Amino acid sequence: MGTPVTSRDGSERHARLPETLRYALRTPTVGPLTALLIAVVVFSTITETFLTPQNVSLVLQQSIVIGTLALGQSLIILTAGIDLSNGAIAVLGTMVMAKLAFEGADPGWALLLGLAVATLLGLVNGLLVARLGLPSFIVTLGALTVVFAVSRLYSDSRSYPVTSDLLLFWGDGIQLGAVLLTWGTFLLVGLYGLFWYVLANIAWGRHIYAVGNAPESARLNGISVWRTVLSVYVIAGFLYGIAAWQALGRIANADPNAYQTANLESITAVVLGGTSLFGGRGSIIGTLIGALIVIVLRSGLTQAGIDSLYQDVATGTLVVVAVGVDQVLRRGGSR
């Protein structure tokens, strides 16, 4: 309730502003969208190149891989888990696709095998978390180390150029003046639209929220908790494979040392997008906005001449603030 005030007829009513403000803060996409708009305005003011068509095109292209990784990460975090290995899985996927194609394999088979490897790794993570009950942080931290090492061993610590039109597909697109709208951008929007619909309208999507919010209550209501969690990790693994394919379209070269901070950037995107790290609450659309915030922040600070170390400080601070706000809202909601 708001603060009591006296109206002209002498009766008491409650001010609407605090309730409206509280509602806005609890709406998952309001905060992230406001933060994104503020960032765009600030960087457009302090730099002359931020809103140029070339930079807008670059920001959209840079958001594709992180946005897809963040989509899989968001599904896992909604179940109160976390995945530190998603960037490593995507890198291994790029190495499998690129090396096989480079050595003369059919690009279609190389692509399918890369997607299968990423999905299989998601399955392994899911089995360890869902069936053995191991903490997702520990499982995926171990997977991060193992998968990055496997990528280097498989590639002999060398990069592989990519020339296949199929593997480079998502980097092509429509040129609108100085802005290139790649097919990868359309795919990213399509994936978010699909999972937004699934989470809002399909039973599986509702089960994800239920498991993340209260797994024991979900179990008592007939939801198979372990199957739901396992399915989330498998689908996330497939999405990481898609991100690997998109990465080859973004840069026509597979490097085993690439995307080493992609896991943290995807987590940052999810948290800034309003999804709770404690599970059960969040918005897929918010994650997309969060991914844009991460890329806009990087781009704007770079063009403003800010050292990359200070960029990390700014990004880390935003994450801590976002988690703190989430904790405050959860405590307020439980009263």
Helices and strands as residue ranges (DSSP letters): E 4-6, E 12-14, H 17-26, H 30-46, H 53-78, H 86-102, H 107-130, H 136-155, E 160-161, G 169-171, E 173-176, E 179-182, H 183-201, H 203-213, H 215-220, H 225-250, E 253-254, H 262-272, H 284-303, H 308-333
